[in-house]
Amino acid sequence: MTRVAVCLPTFNEAENVGAMLDAVLGVFDENGIEGRILVIDDASPDGTAEIVDERGRDDPRVDVLRRARKEGLGRAY
């Protein structure tokens, strides 16, 4: 079985993060991939991290790392 970790840096992606999680998890499921998703959120004021937290309660493959301030894409990776 293939094992994959996907890192998704976010900032103000509340409108998009659910669809992105669905898409990545769908690829995992369709291809027999044992994977996890780590969303690295740069203190989004729009509730992005809360959406990911909610998804993580239902699916243990989804986690969020909450950063205290906006640090940028490079630092997220």
C-alpha positions in Angstrom: 0.0 0.0 0.0 1.2 3.5 -0.8 1.6 5.9 2.1 1.3 9.6 1.5 1.4 12.8 3.5 -0.1 15.9 2.0 0.7 19.4 3.4 -1.8 22.1 2.6 -0.8 25.6 3.6 -3.8 27.9 4.0 -4.8 31.5 4.7 -8.4 32.6 4.4 -9.5 29.4 2.5 -12.8 28.8 4.3 -14.7 28.8 1.0 -12.3 26.2 -0.6 -10.8 24.0 2.1 -13.7 21.6 2.4 -13.7 20.9 -1.4 -9.9 20.5 -1.3 -10.1 18.0 1.5 -12.8 16.1 -0.3 -10.7 16.0 -3.5 -7.5 14.7 -1.8 -9.4 12.2 0.4 -11.2 11.0 -2.7 -7.9 10.3 -4.5 -6.7 8.4 -1.4 -9.8 6.3 -1.4 -10.0 5.6 -5.1 -6.4 4.5 -5.3 -6.0 2.6 -2.1 -3.6 5.2 -0.7 -2.9 5.3 3.1 -2.7 9.0 3.5 -2.9 11.9 5.9 -3.6 15.6 5.3 -2.0 18.3 7.4 -3.4 21.7 6.9 -1.0 24.4 8.0 -3.1 27.5 8.7 -1.6 30.9 9.0 -4.0 32.3 11.6 -6.9 32.7 9.1 -9.5 35.1 10.4 -12.2 33.5 8.2 -12.4 30.2 10.2 -10.4 28.0 7.9 -8.8 26.1 10.8 -12.1 25.6 12.5 -13.5 23.9 9.4 -10.5 21.6 9.2 -10.9 20.8 13.0 -14.5 19.8 12.4 -13.5 17.5 9.5 -10.7 16.0 11.6 -13.3 15.0 14.2 -15.0 12.8 11.6 -11.9 11.7 9.7 -8.6 10.9 11.6 -6.7 11.4 8.3 -7.2 15.2 8.6 -5.2 17.4 11.0 -4.6 21.1 11.3 -1.5 23.0 12.6 -2.6 26.5 13.7 0.1 29.1 13.4 -0.1 32.2 15.6 0.5 34.6 12.7 0.9 34.7 8.9 4.3 33.4 8.2 4.0 32.6 4.5 4.0 29.6 2.1 7.7 28.8 2.4 7.7 28.6 6.2 4.6 26.4 6.0 6.4 23.8 4.0 
